[in-house]
Amino acid sequence: MKCLAMLLPISLLCFSSSFAAQDGPLDQAAYTRMARHIVRALKPQSGERVILRYDAETLPALEPVLRKALEEAGAVVETMSYGQAQNFAERLSRADIYIWLPAGPNAPTPPDQAGALVRWLDAGKGRQIHFHWGDGTRATDGLNGDHSEAYDRVYMRALDIDYAALDKQMDRAITKLRSGEVRVTTPAGTDISFRIGDRPFCKQNGDASKARMTTAKVRIDREIELPAGALRVAPVESSVNGRMVIPWARIGNVEVEGIRLEISKGVVTSATSATHGEALQRYMDSGPGLKLFRELAIGFNPRLVTPKGERWVAYYGYGAGAVRLGLGDNEELGGEARGLPIRWLFFQDATVRVENDVIVDKGRLVEGKR
């Protein structure tokens, strides 16, 4: 699954977590804190119906603690293990909230259920919390890294942040990003520019309340992640020009170095690499999504940092100063690119600026003008 992950659409990919932490380093107090943060994010109203999905092999002790906390808040909770579920679409249609707890490789979400969830969200019938934990630990090439107890500690700390301050910081960044041409550069050679126009921003600010859903514009506004921290947007496709340089990426069974993607009006016009060029070309031809620029995501969570001695990107690049660019379908973001597969690419040393306004400086989240 590790090398096939990014061949799946995001709506399917996020529903599994091959590297989620088991019941080991976390104790009962940690599960209580996790449950408290989920309930805080959802702010369930009395009588709201919740479907709680869990994996008996992955953090199973979290499920009863969270179920109790939700019921104490007035919610009516239906617990389901992952996998097949009778009359799933019908049961989902009666729900107000859907919660994904961490799941391992033996706890799949069948395609019919994934499709039902997409339709449920698009119809504005509910909201959901993604709490993937170990699956968020990624390599810069977008595929899974090796989740460890060190990341458990980081992710726990990243739940305890000033959410109001996070939201305000995101709003300031949105104003800057809308003000002109956005340019993303890296020391390795990435240099790409685009405009946001009136495209909607998704603020992963940890607010999964019913009140927040009244302002939801796109699907992912209803898909709230914990830990929080990413600001996401699909730029106007025709405005995207330049190049992306990826120092290293796993492509099938090989590691390709020195990848250079030239992009014109949102379309990849050429793909070259220093090694394994044929493998790269086969991969780029494997689906139309790999020829389309997808999104910009900037991380804002100050506590989502790569632990000392580790190499992997913390929680999908939601940490302050992390930049994620992507290829593939961006319908869930409100964009016009259509086609699979989807591939994320992470840049830990990127600079993001709009004219003289710097938002990220070589991987460091900043404010003000330079």
NORDAPE-V548418 format. One record per residue. N is the residue number from 1. RES is the residue in one small letter. PHI is phi as a letter, one per 20 degrees, with the letter a starting at -180 (NA if undefined). OMEGA is omega as a letter, one per 40 degrees, with the letter a starting at -180 (NA if undefined). Layout:
BEGIN
N/RES/PHI/OMEGA  N/RES/PHI/OMEGA
END
This chain:
BEGIN
1/m/NA/a  2/k/g/a  3/c/e/i  4/l/e/a  5/a/g/a  6/m/e/i  7/l/e/i  8/l/e/i  9/p/f/a  10/i/g/a  11/s/f/i  12/l/e/a  13/l/g/a  14/c/f/a  15/f/e/i  16/s/c/a  17/s/b/a  18/s/f/a  19/f/c/a  20/a/f/a  21/a/f/i  22/q/e/i  23/d/f/i  24/g/b/a  25/p/f/a  26/l/e/i  27/d/d/a  28/q/f/i  29/a/f/i  30/a/f/i  31/y/f/i  32/t/f/i  33/r/f/i  34/m/g/a  35/a/f/a  36/r/f/a  37/h/f/i  38/i/f/i  39/v/f/i  40/r/f/a  41/a/f/a  42/l/f/a  43/k/l/a  44/p/f/i  45/q/e/a  46/s/g/i  47/g/n/i  48/e/f/a  49/r/e/a  50/v/c/i  51/i/d/a  52/l/d/i  53/r/e/a  54/y/b/i  55/d/d/a  56/a/f/a  57/e/d/a  58/t/c/a  59/l/l/a  60/p/f/a  61/a/f/i  62/l/f/a  63/e/g/a  64/p/f/i  65/v/f/i  66/l/f/i  67/r/g/i  68/k/f/a  69/a/f/i  70/l/f/i  71/e/f/i  72/e/f/i  73/a/e/i  74/g/o/a  75/a/f/i  76/v/d/a  77/v/d/i  78/e/d/a  79/t/e/i  80/m/c/i  81/s/f/i  82/y/f/a  83/g/o/a  84/q/f/i  85/a/b/a  86/q/f/i  87/n/l/a  88/f/f/a  89/a/f/i  90/e/f/i  91/r/f/i  92/l/f/a  93/s/f/i  94/r/e/a  95/a/e/i  96/d/d/a  97/i/c/i  98/y/c/a  99/i/c/i  100/w/e/i  101/l/e/a  102/p/g/a  103/a/c/i  104/g/e/a  105/p/f/i  106/n/e/a  107/a/c/a  108/p/e/i  109/t/d/a  110/p/g/a  111/p/g/a  112/d/f/i  113/q/f/i  114/a/f/i  115/g/f/i  116/a/f/i  117/l/f/i  118/v/f/a  119/r/f/i  120/w/f/i  121/l/f/a  122/d/f/i  123/a/e/i  124/g/m/a  125/k/e/a  126/g/a/a  127/r/b/a  128/q/b/i  129/i/d/i  130/h/e/i  131/f/c/a  132/h/e/i  133/w/m/a  134/g/f/a  135/d/f/a  136/g/f/a  137/t/f/a  138/r/c/i  139/a/e/a  140/t/f/i  141/d/e/i  142/g/n/a  143/l/e/a  144/n/f/i  145/g/e/a  146/d/d/a  147/h/f/a  148/s/c/i  149/e/f/i  150/a/f/i  151/y/f/i  152/d/g/a  153/r/f/i  154/v/f/a  155/y/f/i  156/m/f/i  157/r/f/a  158/a/f/i  159/l/f/a  160/d/e/a  161/i/c/i  162/d/e/a  163/y/f/i  164/a/f/i  165/a/f/i  166/l/g/a  167/d/f/i  168/k/f/i  169/q/f/i  170/m/f/i  171/d/f/i  172/r/f/i  173/a/f/i  174/i/g/i  175/t/g/i  176/k/f/a  177/l/f/i  178/r/e/a  179/s/f/a  180/g/r/a  181/e/f/i  182/v/e/i  183/r/c/i  184/v/d/i  185/t/c/i  186/t/c/i  187/p/g/a  188/a/f/i  189/g/p/i  190/t/g/i  191/d/b/a  192/i/c/a  193/s/c/a  194/f/a/i  195/r/d/a  196/i/e/a  197/g/m/i  198/d/d/i  199/r/f/a  200/p/f/i  201/f/e/i  202/c/d/i  203/k/e/i  204/q/e/a  205/n/d/i  206/g/n/a  207/d/d/i  208/a/d/a  209/s/f/i  210/k/f/i  211/a/f/a  212/r/f/a  213/m/f/i  214/t/f/i  215/t/d/a  216/a/f/i  217/k/d/a  218/v/c/a  219/r/g/a  220/i/f/i  221/d/f/i  222/r/e/a  223/e/d/a  224/i/e/a  225/e/e/i  226/l/c/e  227/p/g/a  228/a/e/i  229/g/q/a  230/a/e/i  231/l/d/a  232/r/c/i  233/v/b/i  234/a/e/i  235/p/f/i  236/v/f/a  237/e/g/a  238/s/f/a  239/s/e/a  240/v/e/a  241/n/b/i  242/g/p/a  243/r/b/i  244/m/d/i  245/v/d/a  246/i/d/a  247/p/g/a  248/w/b/i  249/a/b/i  250/r/e/i  251/i/c/a  252/g/m/a  253/n/d/a  254/v/c/i  255/e/d/a  256/v/e/a  257/e/d/i  258/g/m/a  259/i/f/i  260/r/c/i  261/l/d/i  262/e/e/a  263/i/c/i  264/s/c/a  265/k/l/i  266/g/n/a  267/v/d/i  268/v/f/a  269/t/e/i  270/s/b/i  271/a/c/i  272/t/c/i  273/s/b/i  274/a/f/i  275/t/c/i  276/h/l/a  277/g/g/a  278/e/f/i  279/a/f/i  280/l/f/a  281/q/f/i  282/r/f/a  283/y/f/a  284/m/f/i  285/d/e/a  286/s/f/i  287/g/a/a  288/p/f/a  289/g/f/a  290/l/f/i  291/k/d/a  292/l/c/i  293/f/f/a  294/r/d/a  295/e/a/i  296/l/d/i  297/a/c/i  298/i/c/i  299/g/e/a  300/f/c/a  301/n/f/a  302/p/f/a  303/r/d/i  304/l/e/a  305/v/d/i  306/t/f/a  307/p/f/i  308/k/g/a  309/g/n/i  310/e/d/a  311/r/d/a  312/w/e/i  313/v/f/a  314/a/f/i  315/y/k/i  316/y/l/a  317/g/m/i  318/y/e/a  319/g/f/a  320/a/g/i  321/g/n/i  322/a/f/i  323/v/c/i  324/r/c/i  325/l/d/a  326/g/b/i  327/l/d/i  328/g/o/a  329/d/g/i  330/n/c/i  331/e/g/a  332/e/f/i  333/l/e/a  334/g/n/i  335/g/e/a  336/e/d/i  337/a/f/i  338/r/c/i  339/g/p/i  340/l/d/e  341/p/e/i  342/i/d/i  343/r/c/i  344/w/e/i  345/l/c/a  346/f/d/a  347/f/c/a  348/q/e/a  349/d/c/a  350/a/e/i  351/t/d/i  352/v/c/a  353/r/b/i  354/v/c/a  355/e/l/i  356/n/e/a  357/d/e/a  358/v/d/i  359/i/d/i  360/v/c/a  361/d/d/i  362/k/l/i  363/g/n/a  364/r/d/i  365/l/f/a  366/v/c/i  367/e/c/i  368/g/n/a  369/k/d/i  370/r/c/NA
END
